[in-house]
């Protein structure tokens, strides 16, 4: 069992060792393989966690890079870890891009259609978030499309990237008959919206469904009953927000006629 209190420090030591074993000033990317974790652990005398992949995942999506790695970042850029093949990664400098829910954005209140039994037995926050998005048809509402959940937690691989996992994959169509593929990433707790994950999801969709229009969505809990949805796109070496909406799920009895009429404006 991994000691959660010690894991970030241990993970940071391993990542920092791998980084500085290969880093020199001016470098823009540093490739490495998963086996480098074992080599770094042996040199540092650190016991490896059972799940090696969690070391990489934690730094990619949950916690900041080690302080000494952050100190090498030039102004306006930051290090990220990208997949480049099976058990292969690279540190790469990209433009800083923090995607967080806008606290000043108007919140749209809609009736909560989540079955209570689903809320009661959701296994974790990510599962609860995906379920609430699905049962309340938030992808349809957000995009103005008719969509269908094709598969969730899809583990697959993309050429030039390696193994990836798409939190949930939707397909849909519009009133003109255009077909869409919609990868959704779900973030909750300390997890941050990942430009790396969005980019690799879109790359896989382009390879698997080249004739479909791809719309990448990120969903994030603002609170237990408020969800922010982002429409994302790749621009240069980063991810940009095309559109953001925030929805609060409320019992239908809490919506009055005046409020509903107000949304017509």
BELMO-V794642 format. One record per residue. N is the residue number from 0. SS is DSSP state (hx for helix, st for strand, lp for the rest). Layout:
BEGIN
n-><N:N>
ss-><SS:SS>
END
This chain:
BEGIN
n-><0:1:2:3:4:5:6:7:8:9:10:11:12:13:14:15:16:17:18:19:20:21:22:23:24:25:26:27:28:29:30:31:32:33:34:35:36:37:38:39:40:41:42:43:44:45:46:47:48:49:50:51:52:53:54:55:56:57:58:59:60:61:62:63:64:65:66:67:68:69:70:71:72:73:74:75:76:77:78:79:80:81:82:83:84:85:86:87:88:89:90:91:92:93:94:95:96:97:98:99:100:101:102:103:104:105:106:107:108:109:110:111:112:113:114:115:116:117:118:119:120:121:122:123:124:125:126:127:128:129:130:131:132:133:134:135:136:137:138:139:140:141:142:143:144:145:146:147:148:149:150:151:152:153:154:155:156:157:158:159:160:161:162:163:164:165:166:167:168:169:170:171:172:173:174:175:176:177:178:179:180:181:182:183:184:185:186:187:188:189:190:191:192:193:194:195:196:197:198:199:200:201:202:203:204:205:206:207:208:209:210:211:212:213:214:215:216:217:218:219:220:221:222:223:224:225:226:227:228:229:230:231:232:233:234:235:236:237:238:239:240:241:242:243:244:245:246:247:248:249:250:251:252:253:254:255:256:257:258:259:260:261:262:263:264>
ss-><lp:lp:lp:hx:hx:hx:hx:hx:hx:hx:hx:hx:hx:hx:hx:hx:hx:hx:hx:hx:hx:hx:lp:lp:lp:lp:lp:lp:st:st:st:st:st:lp:hx:hx:hx:hx:hx:hx:hx:hx:hx:hx:lp:lp:lp:lp:lp:lp:lp:hx:hx:hx:hx:hx:hx:hx:hx:hx:hx:hx:lp:lp:lp:lp:hx:hx:hx:hx:lp:lp:lp:lp:lp:lp:st:st:st:st:st:st:st:st:st:lp:lp:st:st:st:st:st:st:st:st:lp:lp:lp:lp:lp:lp:lp:lp:lp:lp:lp:st:st:st:st:st:lp:lp:lp:lp:hx:hx:hx:hx:hx:hx:lp:lp:lp:hx:hx:hx:hx:hx:hx:hx:hx:hx:hx:hx:lp:lp:hx:hx:hx:hx:hx:hx:lp:lp:st:st:st:st:st:st:st:st:st:st:st:st:st:lp:lp:lp:st:st:st:st:st:st:st:st:st:st:st:st:lp:lp:lp:lp:lp:st:st:st:st:st:st:st:st:st:lp:lp:lp:lp:lp:lp:lp:hx:hx:hx:hx:hx:hx:hx:hx:hx:hx:hx:hx:hx:hx:lp:lp:lp:lp:st:st:lp:st:st:st:st:st:st:st:st:lp:lp:st:st:st:st:st:st:st:st:st:st:lp:lp:st:st:st:st:st:st:st:st:st:st:st:st:st:lp:hx:hx:hx:lp:lp:hx:hx:hx:hx:hx:hx:lp:lp:lp>
END
